Amino acid sequence: MEKETTSSAKGTPKPKASEKKATVKKTVKSSDVCTAIPTEMTCQQNEQVTNHIPDQLTNQSATSDRLITTQPTSQSISDFPIDVLPAKLQEIVNEANATLGFPKDYIAGSMLTAMAAVIGNTHSAEAMAGWKEYAILFVALVGCPGVCKSHPLSYLMQPLIDHDAEKAAQFAEALKRYNAAMELPPKERAASDYELNPAEPRRVRFMMQDVTNEAVHRILSENPRGLILMYDELAGWVKNFNRYNSGSESEFWMSVFNHKVAMSDRKSSQSGVFIRNPFLCVIGTIQPKVLTDLAANNRNANGFMERILYVFPADQTKPKWDRTRRLPSFDIAAAWREILSRLIDIVPTVDSNGEIIPEDVPFSPEALDRLYQWQNEQTDRCNADGSDTLTSIASKLEIYAIRFSLLLALADWACGGEKKLIDVDTVERAIRLAEYFRSTASKVQGIISEDALTELQLAVLSELPDSFTTAEGVAIAGKCGMPERSFKRFLKDRKGVLFTRNAYGNYTKL
């Protein structure tokens, strides 16, 4: 049911608890964030975005002065801390935003995930003895219909698609030769220029799209470097989770997130799958109104939701098309491909069993000091707040802070820098990324939480002023029929999601 944003006027009889759901003053609603307000920034049609002709992206310095530059609008201003990226990546983000109309948040989120995927198992970072982290990211591009989520995702993944297409062609030829060899008796193979005991070829790839969970296991076992699973609609990812038995797939994905051994035994497989070091990134788009489905089946209680990074721009307005947008000042696609190719071209070291030996990117002592300081500060805040939701979010962001540090260090290298220690500057940038995702995770939890509220809780939330004390809240809750104990539990459970504590006994609605 659609919920209005204004409370009942003074002197108007109070609605019954069952009627209050229509009068809740909400900060974040899937309906509210999807309001369409005109803006100048645009996203090109799909054909224009995904199939750019290379010469359209070449330097246009001769004509750029004659073109009208799009004025900054709300969609050109990003909540995402773009400045944590290397300068070359910032240039790509800004140029793609100005000329293609891609929201900066979605560009940056897609960039980070693509780079993480191709790094894979080749590098790791160790913030504590015996605790290695890899650049595994689970990313959701959250946005209302028409805000241009899918286009930047497809655009930034194009180099991986092209890579996989080339490898697929090579695999087809290798498989053809293998089958031809196996049709001959061993004694005749050498005479026909075949190996005596040819190895069955495997298809090397980085990307998977719309595959069954069983296929995920198989493909992952065949690509030890790592993969990325891309869904245009992320809800399709979780729809297959309980395909075989309850909870099995959710547990598999949480295991993959932690880079732990993954095993799979299916009746349809001739043999089980054993993956010693699974590396798999996930990225896809999702609408705010579908977030509740993502959290269903206990996924918001078992830690699954907190493993996802939510790219959620504050501006959710549908953009207009704009014929006056200037042409790119450089070849955006080529610049991005060059950076990503440097990471793709990394040749990992392998052991005698073919397992990849990751290269460690160490932290400087000063960087570790800053990382530990930040973690301690967040832990103190979690312990003081007593919110299970905030604590769970913080616990996963601590892991991500290490992964971001690794990812940003290698991004610097891919943009022309030298491989170096993870220094204090890198950690500071990683922390800023973590704090951005803390805010978006709270925003997502707010949407999920409000959708799950009872009629009584909605009524209390509606009556609470923007700022209140615990005593004031207890009194208001009592008038609505909620006992003091229940209200205090409600306040504690929704702390950081629907409420924030300014000081002891003083709260503000988010």
NORDAKA-V424885 format. One record per run of one state. SS is the DSSP state (~ for helix, > for strand, _ for the rest). FROM is the first residue (numbers start at 0). TO is the last residue. Records with the same first field share a line. If there is no record, write none. Layout:
# NORDAKA-V424885
SS=FROM-TO ; FROM-TO
This chain:
# NORDAKA-V424885
_=0-15 ; 22-44 ; 50-52 ; 57-59 ; 64-72 ; 76-80 ; 84-85 ; 100-102 ; 128-129 ; 133-136 ; 142-148 ; 182-184 ; 192-205 ; 209-211 ; 222-225 ; 233-233 ; 239-246 ; 257-260 ; 264-271 ; 275-278 ; 286-286 ; 294-303 ; 307-307 ; 311-330 ; 344-347 ; 350-354 ; 357-357 ; 360-361 ; 363-363 ; 385-386 ; 414-420 ; 422-422 ; 451-453 ; 463-465 ; 480-482 ; 493-493 ; 495-497 ; 503-504 ; 509-509
~=16-21 ; 45-49 ; 53-56 ; 60-63 ; 73-75 ; 81-83 ; 86-99 ; 103-121 ; 149-181 ; 185-191 ; 212-221 ; 234-238 ; 247-256 ; 287-293 ; 304-306 ; 331-343 ; 364-384 ; 387-413 ; 423-450 ; 454-462 ; 469-479 ; 483-492
>=122-127 ; 130-132 ; 137-141 ; 206-208 ; 226-232 ; 261-263 ; 272-274 ; 279-285 ; 308-310 ; 348-349 ; 355-356 ; 358-359 ; 362-362 ; 421-421 ; 466-468 ; 494-494 ; 498-502 ; 505-508
